[in-house]
Structures are given as C-alpha cells and as structure tokens.
Amino acid sequence: MQSHALEMAHVAATARTGQGRFNLYAGIHKALRAFMSDTLLTVGRADPTDAADVNHAVTRVGELMNLCASHVAHENNFVHPAIQARCPGVCEPVAQEHEGHLRHIAHLRDTALSLLKTGVGEREPAMQALYLALALFVADNFQHMHTEETVHNSALWAAYSDAELIGIHDALVATIEPAEMMLVMRWMLPQLSAPERLAVMQGMRASAPAPVFEGLLTGTQGLLNQRDWAKLARGLGLPPVPGLVAV
C-alpha cells in the first residue's frame, strides 16, 4: 500500500509540470466526484421504510449510472483513440477498467431498481447492500480518475498541443445531448474554482445562443453561494445585484 501511494504521488508530481496546459479531465471529473459523493450520501441516509426516500435514492443512482456510462463512452470514443494514436499502450489498463466499470454500472442500476419491488421488511438489508456496492464503485472510480489525470494527462501533454486538445474536447462536447450537458453543468459549476468557472462561462457565452446562455446563467446563480456568484458576475461584467455582499 505504501509503495503504491509513493508511486502515485510521483506520477502526480510529474503531471503537475503540465500546469497551465489544457486539461481534458479536470472539469468533468470534479463533476463526477461531486455527483458520486452526493449520491452515496443520499443512499446512505435514505429511510428504507419511506417510499419517497427509496424512490429518490433509486432515481439518483439511475441518473448517476447513466452519466457514468456516457462518460465511459465519451472517453472510449475520443480520448483513448487520441492517446493510442501517439502513445500506444498507455491507455490499455484504463480501457480494461472501463469494461469492468460498465459491468459494475449495470449491476448497480439493476440493484437499485430491484428496491422498488422489495417489500418494506426486506428493504433495510437491500439498501445497505446497495450502499456498500456503490461505495466500492465510487472508491474505484476515484482511483481510476486519478490515473487519468496523471498518467493520461502526462501522455496527452507530451504528444498534443493545447489547440489539438481543445479540438478533441470540442468534438466530444458536440456529441453530448442538451439534457446531459445541463446535468453535468449542475454538478460541475459549483465545484470549479472561480477562475475555472469564469473560463467555462466565458466560453459558453462566446459559443452558445444568447437565450441558452441566459438560462444557464440563471441556473448557475441558483447553484452558487453569494461570494462565488459575485466573483462570477464581476468576471462576466454583469451589473451588481442590489444587496449582494461584495467580495
């Protein structure tokens, strides 16, 4: 365990030499970590005797599994081919993990749905089993994402210019359905640093139709605390909101 931790720390230190480079993984992985953590907490605190609690937990697990499966597909279709093209073999271990993740996703989805057919007296152990299985899935994915953000990013930065990486990113994003994009934004924007959030919103303002951007802006305000919203509004040059605490 100690040897593995030291090895991963070395890889992370190496990847940090790429600070300032375009990072394909940073934003979406912050969103996934937040969504996974919150869903795990939701399942853990759900009252097995309360149908509304159970339905909410099952729905959340289903939404998370759908997004995770889509994320695997995006990486398989866009990121892995790019790595393989110029750094053959680097992504093979993670590609194999993706196959396991898809099996785990299917199992968790089925396990969650089965709760809707489970009698009240049997729900408590069933909920606990789902919670433990989801916890392992989250733990595995956290380690998996660390590898992608260190090993894969090091390979991408060595083999591609930022302009090329942005092209890969934009081609991937163009395939995402609006509903999925809104879900990602809901979990990503509050988790970004202020500079990251501003950059995302500036990009959206430059590329999205005005009504779409305005809707996203309104939704974003509802997700952020006053300080974070004030920083974003100032960065976007929006007029100050009366009564909002200045930062």
N, C-alpha and C positions, 0 to 999 in steps of 0.2 A: 504493500500500500504506500509506504513512504517513498520507495523508488519510483512508483508510478506518479506520485504527486510531484516529485522533483523533476521528472521528465516533462510533465505537462507544464510546470512552471517555466522550464527552459524554453519550451515551444512558445508559450505565451510571451516571454520576454523577446524572443526572436520576432514574433509577429508585431510587437509594438514598434519595431523600427519602421513599420508601414504607416504610422500615424500621419494623418494628413492625406492619405490616399482614399480613393472612393471605396467604400465598404459595402459590398452587396448584402451582407448578412445582418448588419448592426440593427437596423430599424425593425425588420420583421422578427428577428429573434427577441428583441425586447418585448414586442407584442405577444409573441408566443409564450415567453416566460411568464408574463403577467396573466395571460388567459389561462395557462395551465395551473398556475398557483392559485388563482381565484376559484377556478373550477374545483380543484382539490379541496379547498376550504369549504366550498358550497356543499359538496358531497359529504364531507366530514361532519358538518353541523346540521344536515337535513334530519328532520324528525321522521323516523320511519312510520309513525302512526298517523302522520298528517299527509293526506293525498296531495295537497298543493305543494308541500315541500318536496315530496318524492317526484312529482311531475316536473317541478322546476329543476331539480338535480338531473333528472334523465334528459331533459331538454338541453341543459348546459353541456352535459357530456357529449350529446349528439352533435351540437354545434362545434365543440372543440375538435371532435374526431373528424368531422367534415373538413375543417380548416387544416388540420394536420395532414390529412390525406392529400388535400390540394397542394399544400406546401411541398410535400414529398414529390408530387408530380412536377411542380414548377422547377425544383432543383434538378430532378432527373432529366427534364427536357431542355433546360437552358444552362444551368451552371455546370453540371457534370460533363456534358459534351465539350464545353469550353476548356475545362481543366484537362480532360482527356486528350484534347487536340494538341496541347502544347506541353503538358506534364503527364505523360502516360503512366497509369498505375496509381497516381496519387489518391484518386477518389474511390478506388476499389473497396477499401474497408468500409467507408461510409455508405457506398452503394449497397453493400451487403446488409448493413444495419438498416437501411431503408426498407429492404424486403421484410426484415423482422418487424419493423415498425408498422408496416401495413397489416401484417397478421395480428399484431397487438391491437391496432386500431379496430379491426373487425371484431375481435373478441370483446373489447371494451364496449363497443356500440351494442353488440348483442346482449352483453351482460346488463347494461343499463336498461335496455328495452324490456328485458325479462322482468324487471322490477314492477312494471306496470301490470303484470299478470300474477304477481306474487301476493299471496294472502297476507293480511296485516300481521299475523302471528309469525310469519317467516321473513318479514322484511328486514328486521334488525340484523340478523346474520348476513343476509344478502347485501344490504347496504354496506356493511363492514367489509365484505369480500370485494365489492366494487371499489371502495375507498382504498384498500390495500393494493389492489391491482393498478388503480390509477396512480397511486403514489410511486410505484415502481416504474410506470410509464414516464411519469414526469422526471424522476431521477435519471433514468436512462437518456431521456431527451436533453436534459441539461448538460450531461457529459458529452453527448453527441454534438450539440450546438457549440460547445467549447472547442471541440476538434475542428469543426468547420470554420470557426472564427480565428483559429490559429494556424493549423496546418493548411487548410484550403486557402485562406486569405494570403498566406505567405506565397503559395504557388501562383495564385492569381496576380498578385502584385509583381512578382518576378517576371511573369510571362505576358502581361497585358498592360497597356496604358490606361489611364483613367478614362479617356474618351472611349476606348473599347469596352471597358467595364460598364460604363454608363449605357452604351449601346445594348449590351446583354441585358442589363436591368430594365431598360425601356421596352425591349422586345418581350420580356417576361411580363411586365406590368400590363402591356397591351392585351394580354390574353385573360386577364382577371375580370370576372363579371362584376358589375357595379355593387351587387349585394355583398359579395365577398370583400370588395375593396372597402366598403363602409364598415364592415365588421373589423377588418384589420385596422383601419384608422381609429375606431373606437378604443381598441386595446393598445395601439401603438402611440398615438399622440400624447396621452398623459404620461407615458413612460420615458419619452425622449428628454434630453437636456434642452434647455432653452435655445441654444444655437441650432441644435438638430431640428427642433420643432419649427423654428423660423425658416430654416432652409427648405423643409418639406412644404410648408405653406406657401412660400415664395414660388416654389416650383409648380405647385398646384394652381396658383393664381396666374402664372405665365402660360400654362398649358390647358387648363380646364375652361369650359364655357362659364361666363360670369355667374349665371344662376346656380350652377353646380358649386362653384367656389363659395358663393354666399351661403348656400345651405351647409357646406362643410364648415365654414367659419362659425355659423350659428351653433352647429352641433359641438364644435370644439370648445366654444365658450362654456357650454354646459358641463364639459368634462374636466375643466381646469380650475384650480383654485385662483383666488384673486391675484396673487403675485405672479403666477405663471401666465395668466391671461393678460395682465398689464404689460409684461415683457413682450409677449407676442404682439399685442396691439401696437405697442410703440415701435417694434421692429417692422411691422407692416405699414406704419404710417397712418394708423386709424385714429380718428378723433377720440380724445379721452372720454371715458364714461363718467358722468357726474356721480360723485360719492364713492368712486372706486379708489381703494388705497393705493397711493403712488409707491413705486419701488425704485 
